[in-house]
Amino acid sequence: MRLQSKVFIFFACLFLLLVLQWVFFITYEHRIFTSEMQEKGTLVADNLAEISRDPIINYQFSRLIMQIQSIQQQSDIDHISIVDSRNQVLADTREAVEGWFFSGPLTEETTVEFRHDTMLVRSPIRMFGSLIGNVEILFSLDAYNQKLRTSTMIFLFFLFFEILISVLFGIFTEFQLVKPLDQLTSQVTNITSQSLDHPIELAAGSVPEITRVAQAIDLMKSNLQQAQQEIVIKTRMATMGKIAANFAHEIRNPLEAISGSVEILSYHIDEALPEFEYLSIIREEIDTLNDYLENFLEFSRQQPVNRRPVDMNSLISSTLLLLRPVYAKKRIHCYTDLSPLLPELPADAGQIKRVLINIMLNSIEAIDESGDEAHRQLKVMSRQDADQAVITIEDSGCGIAPEALGQVFEPYFTTKQNGSGIGLAISNQIIERHGGTLGIESAPGMGSTVTVRLPIDTEFTHAEE
């Protein structure tokens, strides 16, 4: 059952409950008023019957008239009549009926009879167990009916107010909860690969909880899109790996044959001849093709990680020492901030060093040697962040454009004129095989910051210690 149907059933039951509540209170109020009037009428009639006994026996009818006139002063009494055992009217607030005879038997017990707007109470007058007369009092129910109408109007007002509040709450629920949920459900159901870039749209004024759900779904879509792209890249890598084996056999052997033939020809051609220069060009192009082939094969094959305890600070220092001639030639100032508390990491030192060389060379190449000293800086830092070792390499180079930043780890994507586009892809692959992450933050003209995060296996480290 849809939520909208459930909400409708809920408010229908609530409306029925309110109506039943109103009926109950009106009925209860009617019973209370009826009971009060009945008790009052019975009490007045019985008391009048009690005090009328002596005047009837002594024929003091004027006294009876004074009694009933005194009692009639109550505003809700229409008339009072006292009759003897023959049903002759001895005293009546209606003087015209005095002396008349009423037909019908006398009542043996006090009775109450409700009519439309009146209540008739009759009570027997007894003397030594014998019935000597009756008292009849007719009460007007106008005041009673007016009270009942007033109570009914009050109850109706509260009923209308409760129904109005329920309707307003129902409208609020419809537009704040039901419709946004329908929209959310419809858009989630219709998510396709083409709609991953489009955010979830909700009606204005939706409750914050549904808005947060929509934001969570947008985040999920973004993560899904990223995962989809990663799957595409990994699938492409797997395909390249399969092609690499055939590619190596199909290309490398002819290249070796060509290279051998060039070497043989070079022995028979004088170096002074133009043909010898052509052979040199062929030899250089063969070496270039071999380099491309080696990079391709290296990226495609999955090299095993030979983990050993590695002092990351020493590895960073040795890498910088290796690259000192390169950055010194460009007059780059190198700064280090290596944490002495960084523990040894279980890693493949050779592979990690290759990653560091690749990143540092990229940073050095991005720095313009003609700039001032502030724009010729390279900073390498290391620290521990919870259960991770963090290596940060900052440069003051030209930076990377935002549209290219998301593609730097893709194979064969490069922003350098003579770059192969394979270095960062291999570096990212190596770090992922170590269970870490590689991230880049950059902006044009603001330099770049490359962050390497590697897990610290504390059990491994303690065992080695």
Secondary structure as GFF3:
##gff-version 3
##sequence-region A 1 465
A	DSSP	alpha_helix	3	51	.	.	.	ID=ss1
A	DSSP	alpha_helix	53	57	.	.	.	ID=ss2
A	DSSP	alpha_helix	61	72	.	.	.	ID=ss3
A	DSSP	beta_strand	77	84	.	.	.	ID=ss4
A	DSSP	beta_strand	89	92	.	.	.	ID=ss5
A	DSSP	three_ten_helix	95	97	.	.	.	ID=ss6
A	DSSP	beta_strand	111	114	.	.	.	ID=ss7
A	DSSP	beta_strand	118	127	.	.	.	ID=ss8
A	DSSP	beta_strand	130	140	.	.	.	ID=ss9
A	DSSP	alpha_helix	142	173	.	.	.	ID=ss10
A	DSSP	pi_helix	174	178	.	.	.	ID=ss11
A	DSSP	alpha_helix	179	189	.	.	.	ID=ss12
A	DSSP	alpha_helix	208	268	.	.	.	ID=ss13
A	DSSP	alpha_helix	274	300	.	.	.	ID=ss14
A	DSSP	beta_strand	308	310	.	.	.	ID=ss15
A	DSSP	alpha_helix	312	329	.	.	.	ID=ss16
A	DSSP	beta_strand	333	338	.	.	.	ID=ss17
A	DSSP	beta_strand	345	347	.	.	.	ID=ss18
A	DSSP	alpha_helix	349	366	.	.	.	ID=ss19
A	DSSP	three_ten_helix	373	375	.	.	.	ID=ss20
A	DSSP	beta_strand	377	385	.	.	.	ID=ss21
A	DSSP	beta_strand	388	395	.	.	.	ID=ss22
A	DSSP	alpha_helix	402	405	.	.	.	ID=ss23
A	DSSP	alpha_helix	423	433	.	.	.	ID=ss24
A	DSSP	beta_strand	437	442	.	.	.	ID=ss25
A	DSSP	beta_strand	448	455	.	.	.	ID=ss26
A	DSSP	alpha_helix	458	464	.	.	.	ID=ss27
###
